[in-house]
Structure formats: structure tokens, C-alpha cells
Amino acid sequence: MRSHFQLSFFFNIINGCHTTTTDSSSDTSSSTITERINNQVNYGCSSTSTLGVLTHTNGDSLRHPLLNISSTKHHRRFLLRLIHNSTIMNKQEEELINENTCLLDTILPKELILRIFSFLDYQSLCRCAQVSKYWNTLALDGSNWQSINLKNFQRDINGNVLENLSIRCGKFLKRLNIENCKFITDHNMGIVTNHCQNLERLIVKHCDKISNTTLFYLSRHCPYLKHINISSCHHIDDQGIKMICTSCSYLESWDISWCMHITENGIRVVTESCSKLTTFKAEGCTYMTNNAAMHLGKNCSKLLFLDLNRCSSLTDDGLIILTQYCLLLETLIIANCTSLTDHTLIALGKYCHQLKKLDATLCSQFSDAGFLAMAQGCHLLRRIDLEDCTAITDETIRHLVDNCPNIENFTLSRCEQITDDGVRYIGSSVNAQENLRVLELDNCPSITDISINHLLACQNLQRLDIFDCQQITRNAVKRIQMRYPHLKIHAYFAPQTPTPTPHQTTTCSFCCSTSCSACVPSCCTIT
């Protein structure tokens, strides 16, 4: 969790504030730090001061050229003054420091310091910027800010911060992520694009105030743009898509997920203008129709990653044509496309031999026959998600295990027809024993302890999900956990229902009837 001090520290640097900032919590821990330094001095250990100067007690100046203070007494006093932020020294101490101090910037060339700074994160760069004016210049050099991810500061980033940052980075900036930065507007993005004209990757996901105007600025100033994510930017429509596609010919990746105003025509413009497209994400786009899928397949044959999750308008007709042209497809997400049938799986097995990941969650019309056809052609599958594919049985597992030896992640949650025999196919497969990493069997009611015994052969299994598998016992879970202590098992066992205590019955002393606890003495009448 970032503290308020860290955030203000970052923003002061970006906005041009070069004054040294001191954490108020340092005073409260000064005694502890003093003891630690005393111990370090006594045992000849090294330490790093708050000013970025490395100090050593060893007198070998060749081995430790950064700072050499020969006197232990002066060494301790010097460090204590740094801790208490005291700059008052007597003349003797100043002469000693000047004679024995060799600062980093006087030894290393500028290029090497910049290279070192290139490995630091934002907060470390900001701290370095407060060491001196020289370090401030180097730490805030645009070459150190080629990639900026402000997602973690989303609640605190405003337009002024982004504008000042873009001015400092200039044409060095290539990758910018401002996901969920709600305060960023089109005006701010206009300044960013004007100064950062070599931008290649931009993520403005969930930036509610971004509209077509931002895409206009990008088309005007950023011709080298390759990746753009405008997911959930509800003010962007087909007009903005057309503006950017006509100017940014290098675009390789588009994410238009949940952009409800981008229609079939907008998708067609993307496919016709971006022939180099390798990644296309359109989750939740209701206008992703069969015609749009056909245009995508015919115009973007280099497609590797395709996300069509929740595109409910799609049917087999659109997917079959798409697979005929996208022969290099490696990842396909068709979760929640409930209209798809086995014809789509047959087409995948026939054309998409490079497929490595398939997400078919909630495709309830897929059956064993479809997966047999797909498995015979897609031998490179590594990850397959069949959650809620309720029509499949153990035969689907057998087909996939026999034909796809590289499967690492296998999801079968809520596949109610899966039994211990299906898990036996996994446990008896030599390839699964070696390669399987994740197996999800949540809510498979027919799975029992026998399945756990079969999985004992999967020596590289890292995660096993068995939520609500009510026939699996704690003893079986303990058994596999003892065999593989590193295995993460996600299971849930319903608490045992306590055995009901029978109500004590009493016989009425005035008659032969037996009464319960609810009876009252008046129920028996004395005659």
C-alpha cells in the first residue's frame, strides 16, 4: 500500500519540485537506526546513506572508491548527521570529507549512470532526482522514461501530472498505460501526443473522459502506434476508429472490448486498414457479427490472438470462415458464445493447427464428437477451458489427452458428466504426468477419492481445484498433499451437521399416554 509520502514524493518530482523531502517517520526510529549503525561500524559492515553515497569502514580505497573515511569515530559521526539531516559540520570534518570522498558522478561517465538509472522504477528515480542537481538531470532524462505505467496511481493522476510527464519524456516515451485514470481528458492527451510522437503502445482502458478527439490526436501525431487499448471507452465510435486507422498503418493490436458504440462498420474499417493485425479483442461487443468475423478473417490472416468472449451474435457461419483464413491462430476465446456448435470445433481441427489456447466456457452445445475432431488437428494445445460444457463426458478427456500431449492447464469445472474414469485417463497418460500443471474439477459431483488416487501420478501438478466435489474426503486430500507438499489444493468441505439429540419423553402420571416437551399438565384430565 503506497503511503501519502510516496505519492507526494512522486508528484513533486514530476511537477518540477526539486527540493529534498524528509519522511516524518525517520525521527521516531532514529534511536534504532543509531544502534544499527554503531553495530555496523564495530563489525566493519557497509551501509548506504540517504543521500545515495555508499560508505565503508574498510580503508582500502581501491576496493571501495566511492567513499573512504579512515576514522571510525568520524565515520559514525558522519552517518549520524546524515540520519538526523544535519548539515552543520566543523571545519575539520568538512576537510576530512572533501579529502576522502569520491562521489559517484565524478567517477562514472554520464552514459553509464544513465544506463544504471534505466533499471530503476519510478519511485527510485524520483529519489535519485533529489540527491543533487546533476542527478536530477540524469534521473529525469527522457531515456529513463520510455515505458510508463500509471495504473497503480490511477486515483491520484490528474491532467497536469500527465502533461508535465510527457514534456519531460518527449520523444523517448514509447509505452504509456493510464488505465482507470478517470481524470484524464482529451485535452491532456492532445498535449501527450504532441510531445510523445514516437508512442508505440497506449492503454486508456476505463478512461471515461476519452473520446474520438483523442484518436484524432493520435492519428495526427503518432504514426508509429502499434498497440492501442480503448476498452470500455464508451464515447468512442466508428468515426474515431476511422480517423486513427487511416493514419496509423503500423497497428498490430486492437482492444475494443465493451465499446458499445463501435458497430460492424467500425470493425470492418479496422480489418481493412490494419492488415498487420495480430491481436484483436472484442469482448462484449454486441456488433461483432458473422459479417464482422468474415471481414476479420479475410483481411487479417496474420491473426494470432482473438478474444470474442460474450459476442452473443456469433454463430458457426462466421467462425468457420474466420478459421479458414486465420491459419496461424494460437489463442481463441469464444466463452459465452452459446450459439456455437460442434461445427466450429470441426473447423478448428481442420484449419487451425497452431492453436495453443482455447476458452470455450459455457459453450453448452459442444459435445464429444466435436472435441474429437478438434483434438485430431490441434496437437499443440497447452491450455483448454471447458467450464460449464455440460454435454461433454469422459470421452472428451480421453480424446484430448491422447492427441494433445502438451496440455498444461485443464479446466473441467461444472462438467457434471465427468467421472473417475475421465480423471483416470489423465493420470495414466505419460504426457499428462509430465506436463499437467493446473487441473480444475470444481462442482463435478461424480468425482470421488478414486480420482485423487489417479492424480498421484501427476508429479508436476501445481494446482488442483476440487470445490464442491462432495464425494472427495479429507483423507484423500491429505494423502496427495503429503506426496506433493508444494501442490496448492483449493477445496471446500461442508461442515458436518451435528447429530440431533432426541427429545426426552415423559410419561404422564395420570394416564398411559407419552407426552412431548410441549405438553402441559392440563392435557391430562383426572376423573
N, C-alpha and C positions, 0 to 999 in steps of 0.2 A: 504494500500500500504506500503510495507516494505521500510524503509529508508536504505541508504547505510550504515549508522552507525550500524543498527541492523544486517545486513548481515555480515559485517566485524567482529562484535562482536561475532556472532555465529561461524564463520570460525576460528577466532583466538583461541577460546576455543577448538574446535575440533582438531586443528593442534598443540595444546600443548602450546599456549601462555597464561600465567597466569597473565600478568600484568594488572593493573587496567586501564580501559578505561573511558574517560570522554566525555560526549556529549558536543560539542561545543556550542550548543544552550542554555546550562544552564546559561551561563554568561549573556545573553541578558534578561533573565527573573528573575534574582536574586532579583531585587527590589520587584517584585510582590510576590515572594516566601517569602521574608523577612517580608513583611506586613502580609502575611497569617500566618506565624509562630508567629509573635507578637500577632495577634488576638487569635491564639490557646493557647498561653501561658496565656494571660489575662483571657481567659474563661475556663481554666483548661482542654483543649482538649488534646488528644493524637495525635502523629504523628509518621510516620515511616521514619527513616533516610535512606540515600542512601547506608549505609553500612549494612543494614539488621538488625539494632538494634532498638527495639521498645522503645520509650521514653515516659515518663509520668510526669505530673506535680503533681500528687497526691502523697503524702508522704507515703501512705500505701504500704510498701514493700511486704506484704504478698499477697495483691491482684494483685500487679504489680511487680513481682520479676525480670523482665528482666533488667530494668534499673531504678534507682531511684536517681534523683538529686534534693535535697531538695530546693536548692536556685533557685528562678525564674530567677534571674539575670544570674547566671552561666548556667542555663538551656538554656536561649535564646542565650547566647554567644557560648555555645557548639554546638547548632544546626546551627548557622550561620557559624561557622567554617567548619561544615560538608558540607554545601551548597557551600561554596567557596573553598572546597577541601584544606583547610589549616590544616596542621598537627602541626603547631607551637603553643605550649601551655606553659604557665608559670608553675612553679613548683607546685603552689597551685592548679591550675586546674587539673594537672595530678594526684595529690594525691586525689583530690575530686572524679575524675572519677574512679580511682583504688579502692577506698573505697566503692563506691556506685554502681558500675557496676557489673552485674551478667550476663555474656554472655550466649547465648542460648546453646552453645556446652558444657558448664560446668554444666548445669542443666539436660538436656535431654540426655539419653543414645544414643549411636550411632544408634542402631536399630530403635529407634523412629524417629530420624532425617531422616534416610533413608526412613522410611515409609511416612513421610511428603513430602519429595522430590519426591516420586513416583507419586504424584498427579500434579506435575508441568509440564508445557510444555517445549520445548527446550530452548526458549529464557530465561525463568525464571531460568531454571537450569544453564544456562551459566552465568547469573548474580550472582546467588548464588556461583558459582565456583570462582568468583573474590573477594569474601568477605575476605577469608583467605585461607591459605594452607590446613587447616583441612576441611573447607567447600569445597574446590576444590576437595579434595579426595572423599568426600561423594557425591557431586553433579555429579561427573563424574564416579561414581561407575556403573558398568555394570548392576546392578539390576534395575537402574532407566531408562535404555535404552533398555527395552525388545521389545518395538514397536517403529519403526522409520518411519516416513512418510516425505520424502523429495520432494514430488511433488510440493509444493509451492516454493521450492528453485531450481526448475529444470534448470533454466538458469545459475545458479551460482555454482552448484555442479560439481566438477571435480573428477577425479580418486583419487587424493591424499586425498581429504576430506573423501571420502567413505572408503578408506583404513584405515586411522587413526581412523575413527569412528568404524570400525569393530574390530580394535585391542583393542580399549577401551571397547567395549561391550563384546567381546569374546563370550563365550557360552551362555551368558544371552540373546542375541538377538534371538527373535523368529519370529518377523514380520518386513519385510522390503519392503518399497514402494519407488521405484526410477522411477516412471512413468515420461516419457518425459525428462529424464536426458540424453541428447544427447551425452554427453562427456564420459559416462561410457563404458568401453571396456571389452572384455573377460578377459584380464589380471587383471583388477581391481576386477572382480567378482571371479576370482580364489583366490585372497587374502581374499575376504569376506567369501567365503565358507570354506576356510582353518581355519579361526579363529572362525566363527559362525556356528558350526556344528550342533546346535540344531534348526536351522532355520525351521519354520513350514509353513510360508506364504511368498511368494515372488511375487512382481509385477514389471515386467520390460517392461510394455506396452510402445510402441513407442520408445524404446531404439534401435536406428538404428544400432549400432555397436555390438549388441549382436548376437551371432551365436551359432552353435551347441557346440562350445567349452565350453560355459557357462553351458549348460546342462550336459556336461561331468563332469565338476567340481561339479555340484550339485549331480550327481549320485555317485560320489566318496566320497564326504564329508558330505552330508546332507541326511541321510537315513530317517529322521523323517518328511520330507517335506510332507505337506498335501494339500496346495493350491498353484497353480502356474498360473500366467497370463503372457503369451508371446504374447499378442495381437499386431498385426502389426509389429512383428519382422520378417522381410522379409528374413533374412539369415538363418532361422531355417527351416529344412526339416524333412523328415521321419527318417533319420539317428539319428538326435538329439533326436527325440521322442523315438526311440527305446532304446537309451542309458539310458535315465532317467527312463523309465518305468521298465526296468529290475532291478533297484536298489531301487527305492523309492516305496515300496509296500504300503505305507500309504496314497497315493494320493487320495483325495476326491473331488478335484475341479480342472478343467482344463478350461482355456480360450485360444483358438487358433484362435480367430476371426481375419480375414483378413491376416492369414498366408497362402499366396498363394502357397507355395511350399510343404505344407503338403497335401498329397494325400489320397485316400481312404485306402491305405495300412497303412499309419500312423495312421489314425483314428481307424482302426482295431486293431493295436497294443495297442493303449490306452485302448480300450474297453476290450481286452483280459487280459491286465496286471493290470488294476485298477478296480477290482470287487467291491470296496467300493465307487465307484464314485457316488456322489450325485448332483454335479453341472457340467454341460458341456455347454460351449458357443462356437459356431462355426459360428458366424455372418460373412457373406460374403465369406464363404469357398465354392468355386465352386466344390470342390471334395467331398462335403458332399452329397453323392448319396443315392439311395434307399438301396443299399447293405450296405453302412456305417451305415445307420439308423437301418437296421436289426441287424447288429453286436452290435450296441449300446443297442438296446432293449434286445437282448438275453443275453448279458454279464453283463449289468449294471441295474439290476432290482430294485436297491435302488435309482434310479434317482429321484430327487425332482425338479430340475430346469434345463430346457432345452431351449437354445436360438438357433433357426435355421433361424434367420432373414436373408433374401436375399440369402438363399440357393435355388437357382432357379432350381436346378436339381431334387429336391424332388417332388414326386407325391404321390397319395393316397396309393399306394402299400407299400412304405416304412413307412409311418406314421401309417398305420393300424397295421402292425406287431409290430412296436415300442410300440404302446399303449397297445397291448395285453400283453406285458411283464412288462411295467413300470406302474404298478397299483398304485404306491404311488406318481405319478407326481402331483406337486402342481402349477408349473408355466410353461407355454408353450408359446413361442414366435415364431410364424410362419408368421410374417409380410413379405409381398412382395414375398411370395411363391405362385405365381399366377396360378400354375398348380393344386393346391388342389381344391377339390370339396366337396360336402356335405357328401361324404363317409368318409372323415376324421372326420367331426363333429359327425357323427353317431357312429364311433368307439370311440371317446372321451366320448360320453354319455354312451356307453356300458361298457367301461373298467376303465376309469379314474375318479372315483367318488370322489377323493380327490382334484380335480383341483380347484384352487382358483384364478388364474390369466390367462387370455387368451388374447394375442395380435394377432389379425387377420387383421391388416391393409393391405389394397389393395388386399385382397383375394376376388376378384370380382365375383368368381363363387359360393360363399356361398349364400344360399337362406333361406327363412323362414322355409322350411321343415327341413333343416339341423340343424338349431338352435333349433327347437322344439325338435328334438331327443337328442341333446346335453343337453338342459336345463332339460329334464326329468331325466337325470342321474347325472348331475354336480350341486348338490344343494348347494355346498359350495362356489360357485363363489363370489369373492369380487370385482374383477376388470376385466372389459372386454372392449377391444378397437376394434371397428368395423369401424374405419375410412376408407372411400372410398370403403366400401362394398356396391356397388351401387345396388345390386339386392335385398336387404332386404327392407321390408316395416314395417308398424306399427305392423304387426303380430309378428315379431321377438321381438319387445319390450314387447308385451303382454306375450309371452312365457317366456322370461327371468324374467320379474317382478313377474309372478305367481309362477315360480318354483325355483327361486334363491333369497331368501329373504335377503341375506346378502350383496347385491351389494352396494359398496361404491363409486366406480369410473365407470362412464358410458360414453364412447366416441362414438358419432354418427356423427361426422363431415363428411361432404360431402356425406351423405346418402340422396340423393335427393328425395327419395320417402317417407321420414318421414314427417308426417303432425302433426297437432294439436291433432289428436286422439291418436297418439303414446305417446305424452307427457301427455295426459290425463290419460293413463294407469299408468304412473309413479306417477303423482300427487294423484291419487285415491288409490294407494297401501299403506297400513298401514306400511309395512316394508320399502318401499322407503321413506316414510315421516320421518321415524326414522333414517334410516341408510345412505341414499344417501348423499355423501359429495361433489362430483365433477360431473358435467354434462357438456359435450361438444357438442354443436349443431352448430358449425361453418358451414357456407355455406349450410344450409338446407333452400332452397328457399321457401318452403311451410309453414314454421313456422311463426305464427302471434302473436299478443298480447294475443290471447286466451291461448297460451301455457304458457305465463308468469303468467297468472291468475291461471292456473293449478298448477304451481310450488310454489305458495304461501303457499301450504300445507306442503312443504318440509322444516321443521323447522331447520334442521341441515345442510342444504346446505351451503357449504363454498365457492365454486367457480362455476361460470356459464359463459361459453364461447358462445357468440352468434355473432361472427364476420360475417359480410356479410349476416345476416338474414334481408333482406331488408324490410320485412313486419312488423318488430317489431319497434315500435315507442319509442321515448324518454320518453313519459309519462308512458308507461308500465314499462320501466326500472326504472324510478323514484319511481314508486309505490312499486315494490318489494324491492328496496333499502331502502325505508322508513320503510318497515316492518322488514327487516333484515339488519341493518346498517353494520354488520360485513361481509356481503356477498361481495366477490370480483367478479365483473362483467366485463368481457372482451368483449367489444362491439365496433363496428365502425359504425358511421353514416356518409354517404357520404354528403359532403357539398351541401347545396341547390343551385341549379342553378338559378341565378338571372333572373327575368322576362325580356325578351328582350324589349327594348324601341323602339316603332315603328318609322320609319324614317319619318320626316316631309316632306310632299309633297307640292309642289308649282305649281300653275297654270301659264302656260306661258301667258304673257300679250299680245302676238301677235297671239295666236291661242287658240283653245279649249282643247288641249291635256294637260295631267297632267304629269309632269316630276319628276324624282327622283333626289337625290343629285348628281348623276353622270352626269347628263345632263349639257351641256354647252350652252350658249346663241346661239351659231351658229346652234343648232339643229332646230331652228325655222327660217324660211325664210320669209322675208317681201316682199310681191309682190305689 
